[in-house]
Amino acid sequence: VSTNLTVIVGGGGVGKTTVAAALALARARTGARALVITVDPARRLADALGVHVGIESAPVRIDGVELYARMPDARRSVDLFADWLFAEERSMGDRVRANPLYRELADALVGMHEMVSVAIVNQELETGGYDEVVLDTAPTRHALEFLDYPARLVDMLEARTVRWIAAMAAHSGVSLEGQPRNKGLAAWGKRRIQALLGKVAGTLALGDVSALFAELIAVRERWLGLLLAVEQRLASAETRYLVVTTPSGAAIDDADYLLLELHRRGRHPSRILVNRVVESLPAWLTQVQPVTDPCLAAVQRAYLAEYRARVLQSQRARERLAATTDVPLTLLPALRTTDPRVILTGLADALAGLSSR
Amino acid sequence: MAAAMFLSSSQRVVFVTGKGGVGKSTVAAALARAEADRNDEVILIEFEGSTAAARAVGEDSEGIRHLGIDYFGALVDIMASILNSRLLARVLVNHRAVRRLVRAIPALRELAILDRVHAIVQARPGLRAIVDFPASGHGLDWLRVPVAAERFLRAGPAAELCRRLRAQMLAPEHSAIVVVSTVEPVVASETRQLCERLAEELGRTPSLLVANRIPASPTPEQLEHLHRQAHVDPVWAPFLAAAREDRALARDAGEGLEALRAIAAAPLVRIPELHLDPAPRDLRAYFENAL
């Protein structure tokens, strides 16, 4: 049984996480084994589902329907990732974990989260036994970074740059990786580049760097295999991309940008989900007659003004999207409630049509 | 140099941060508008192809310079300053293997771009830079990069760069941090966590907190009238229900606002949900009046 992957992307605050959870719920309602997993460090999945969500996959019950949810913790996941990477070389893994550079990278530096998320998503796709995995990403730019990350790392690992830098670091930034095969211009260029890099890096914690890189090279094949698998999944025509937006001008700008960037990467979103749409004035507002009580009249006027503006904004958003893209739209209504569970089930109803492929 | 009161004249860089979708770019644009209107020289900076802040400024851009910093450009600058040669820096950054490597190295991008911001304000005394950070917890990660990188770089030009950024840009006397939030309790609590981490990991408190898009709701008096009306005319009952939902939303927003107020001694600017896509000029007054 192969697992379908749906990737949810969009600007900040448009409801990506809730839409991702609702889509997984809609799939689960049809009897599928569905997982929603977030790689957004904002960690809103628990709020969207209204339940505790762990760092490992666990079942969640929504109105008698079971789906799975997972919210990895970046810091702890780095160690899990290292465990996986060095599964067959335990002592090597221990050395890596003790390396001060590794600790800094794992604790503090951006980019780690993306890499670890790649490993987690791959694990769920290959061994989770799901019919559908819905992947909730971080806002706009970070989603693109996540999507680019596997290919970038593959590039680096395949370019032998890592090996090269490790050798360079080990020899204080001046030596070559073995002897150059030819003594032509290319070899001279390589020496120059290495000398320049050495100058930039200076005495950049050389021991730590070369030690860490040496360990990483040893497990290069394993790492590369993971990255290629994920890259293949992300690039596959089977993988579905959904862009979430709202009618607000800033959210549509984000959606435009994402559509452009996804197309540039050869990923073609199958749908744009416009969340919190107000298509027409609500019945509760139009069915009441004008009143003479000035206090009531003021409320009525205020609500009419607000909803007219919202209807207009939703219309403009649809026109803008229609003018810039052929990707079909699904409109998700604005739900008037503060209850996350009502929003979740309401969105799952609206997404029922999208739950099959 | 006349400046907004939450800023001292030595704070040459204003970092605008906050979770996704809270209106960071709109606030950054409004701050730039306010500064430009005080006859300050102001540059609005965003990173790597993002144009959200520029779009928020729109056509009302008089006196506001805009700059998008891209990674490889910034990398050439940084290398040029270390190697004392722009040509060598170009050769290095354009080298295929180096390019592949630097695309995958974490944190190098953040360092290079922050250094570019620093260089811009250093080059022009009197210029104030408003920086619209990328969304999410990532804004904090950006500021933390020089601190973390310095710890393991220890010595050499790159470590020196981190030290320079910390001392000359990330110290409270040289930069202000503006944290933007909305008042939904979930977002407010995420903002509180962001501020706690700012304090713990960087020893910084926000110079200004912005509570954005505070929703309007019917007054208790209006609700009372609606209640009576629904009693005599049942067609008003759903209207009453909708108004009550909004009242509940406003109560939640009140809790969120309390959570924000409890964060720190930082001044809090409250901006109501004005209308659907506000312009910087609409928001500018809130920064002027509140300070």
HADDOCK unambig.tbl for C-alpha pairs under 7 A between the chains (distance, minus, plus):
assign (segid A and resid 11 and name CA) (segid B and resid 21 and name CA) 6.97 0.50 0.50
assign (segid A and resid 12 and name CA) (segid B and resid 20 and name CA) 3.95 0.50 0.50
assign (segid A and resid 12 and name CA) (segid B and resid 21 and name CA) 3.96 0.50 0.50
assign (segid A and resid 12 and name CA) (segid B and resid 135 and name CA) 6.98 0.50 0.50
assign (segid A and resid 13 and name CA) (segid B and resid 20 and name CA) 5.54 0.50 0.50
assign (segid A and resid 13 and name CA) (segid B and resid 21 and name CA) 4.05 0.50 0.50
assign (segid A and resid 13 and name CA) (segid B and resid 22 and name CA) 6.90 0.50 0.50
assign (segid A and resid 41 and name CA) (segid B and resid 137 and name CA) 6.93 0.50 0.50
assign (segid A and resid 42 and name CA) (segid B and resid 136 and name CA) 6.48 0.50 0.50
assign (segid A and resid 42 and name CA) (segid B and resid 137 and name CA) 6.70 0.50 0.50
assign (segid A and resid 101 and name CA) (segid B and resid 152 and name CA) 6.15 0.50 0.50
assign (segid A and resid 104 and name CA) (segid B and resid 148 and name CA) 6.59 0.50 0.50
assign (segid A and resid 108 and name CA) (segid B and resid 148 and name CA) 6.34 0.50 0.50
assign (segid A and resid 109 and name CA) (segid B and resid 106 and name CA) 6.41 0.50 0.50
assign (segid A and resid 109 and name CA) (segid B and resid 107 and name CA) 6.00 0.50 0.50
assign (segid A and resid 109 and name CA) (segid B and resid 141 and name CA) 6.93 0.50 0.50
assign (segid A and resid 109 and name CA) (segid B and resid 145 and name CA) 6.45 0.50 0.50
assign (segid A and resid 110 and name CA) (segid B and resid 106 and name CA) 5.86 0.50 0.50
assign (segid A and resid 110 and name CA) (segid B and resid 107 and name CA) 5.93 0.50 0.50
assign (segid A and resid 110 and name CA) (segid B and resid 141 and name CA) 6.35 0.50 0.50
assign (segid A and resid 111 and name CA) (segid B and resid 106 and name CA) 5.04 0.50 0.50
assign (segid A and resid 139 and name CA) (segid B and resid 20 and name CA) 6.57 0.50 0.50
assign (segid A and resid 139 and name CA) (segid B and resid 135 and name CA) 6.71 0.50 0.50
assign (segid A and resid 152 and name CA) (segid B and resid 103 and name CA) 6.71 0.50 0.50
assign (segid A and resid 152 and name CA) (segid B and resid 104 and name CA) 5.95 0.50 0.50
assign (segid A and resid 153 and name CA) (segid B and resid 104 and name CA) 5.82 0.50 0.50
assign (segid A and resid 155 and name CA) (segid B and resid 100 and name CA) 6.31 0.50 0.50
assign (segid A and resid 156 and name CA) (segid B and resid 100 and name CA) 5.35 0.50 0.50
assign (segid A and resid 156 and name CA) (segid B and resid 101 and name CA) 5.47 0.50 0.50
assign (segid A and resid 156 and name CA) (segid B and resid 104 and name CA) 6.89 0.50 0.50
assign (segid A and resid 159 and name CA) (segid B and resid 97 and name CA) 6.59 0.50 0.50
assign (segid A and resid 161 and name CA) (segid B and resid 97 and name CA) 6.15 0.50 0.50
assign (segid A and resid 161 and name CA) (segid B and resid 101 and name CA) 6.38 0.50 0.50
assign (segid A and resid 193 and name CA) (segid B and resid 92 and name CA) 6.26 0.50 0.50
assign (segid A and resid 200 and name CA) (segid B and resid 82 and name CA) 6.57 0.50 0.50
assign (segid A and resid 200 and name CA) (segid B and resid 157 and name CA) 6.32 0.50 0.50
assign (segid A and resid 200 and name CA) (segid B and resid 158 and name CA) 6.95 0.50 0.50
assign (segid A and resid 201 and name CA) (segid B and resid 156 and name CA) 6.58 0.50 0.50
assign (segid A and resid 201 and name CA) (segid B and resid 157 and name CA) 6.73 0.50 0.50
assign (segid A and resid 201 and name CA) (segid B and resid 158 and name CA) 6.28 0.50 0.50
assign (segid A and resid 202 and name CA) (segid B and resid 156 and name CA) 4.50 0.50 0.50
assign (segid A and resid 202 and name CA) (segid B and resid 157 and name CA) 6.17 0.50 0.50
assign (segid A and resid 203 and name CA) (segid B and resid 155 and name CA) 5.92 0.50 0.50
assign (segid A and resid 203 and name CA) (segid B and resid 156 and name CA) 5.36 0.50 0.50
assign (segid A and resid 204 and name CA) (segid B and resid 153 and name CA) 4.94 0.50 0.50
assign (segid A and resid 204 and name CA) (segid B and resid 154 and name CA) 6.83 0.50 0.50
assign (segid A and resid 204 and name CA) (segid B and resid 155 and name CA) 6.32 0.50 0.50
assign (segid A and resid 204 and name CA) (segid B and resid 156 and name CA) 6.30 0.50 0.50
assign (segid A and resid 205 and name CA) (segid B and resid 152 and name CA) 6.31 0.50 0.50
assign (segid A and resid 205 and name CA) (segid B and resid 153 and name CA) 5.41 0.50 0.50
assign (segid A and resid 205 and name CA) (segid B and resid 154 and name CA) 6.54 0.50 0.50
assign (segid A and resid 248 and name CA) (segid B and resid 276 and name CA) 6.89 0.50 0.50
assign (segid A and resid 248 and name CA) (segid B and resid 277 and name CA) 6.63 0.50 0.50
assign (segid A and resid 249 and name CA) (segid B and resid 277 and name CA) 6.34 0.50 0.50
assign (segid A and resid 284 and name CA) (segid B and resid 238 and name CA) 5.41 0.50 0.50
assign (segid A and resid 284 and name CA) (segid B and resid 239 and name CA) 5.21 0.50 0.50
assign (segid A and resid 285 and name CA) (segid B and resid 239 and name CA) 6.37 0.50 0.50
assign (segid A and resid 288 and name CA) (segid B and resid 235 and name CA) 6.33 0.50 0.50
assign (segid A and resid 288 and name CA) (segid B and resid 236 and name CA) 6.28 0.50 0.50
assign (segid A and resid 295 and name CA) (segid B and resid 222 and name CA) 6.12 0.50 0.50
assign (segid A and resid 296 and name CA) (segid B and resid 222 and name CA) 6.47 0.50 0.50
assign (segid A and resid 296 and name CA) (segid B and resid 225 and name CA) 6.42 0.50 0.50
assign (segid A and resid 296 and name CA) (segid B and resid 226 and name CA) 6.64 0.50 0.50
assign (segid A and resid 299 and name CA) (segid B and resid 218 and name CA) 6.90 0.50 0.50
assign (segid A and resid 299 and name CA) (segid B and resid 222 and name CA) 6.91 0.50 0.50
assign (segid A and resid 337 and name CA) (segid B and resid 245 and name CA) 6.36 0.50 0.50
assign (segid A and resid 338 and name CA) (segid B and resid 249 and name CA) 6.41 0.50 0.50
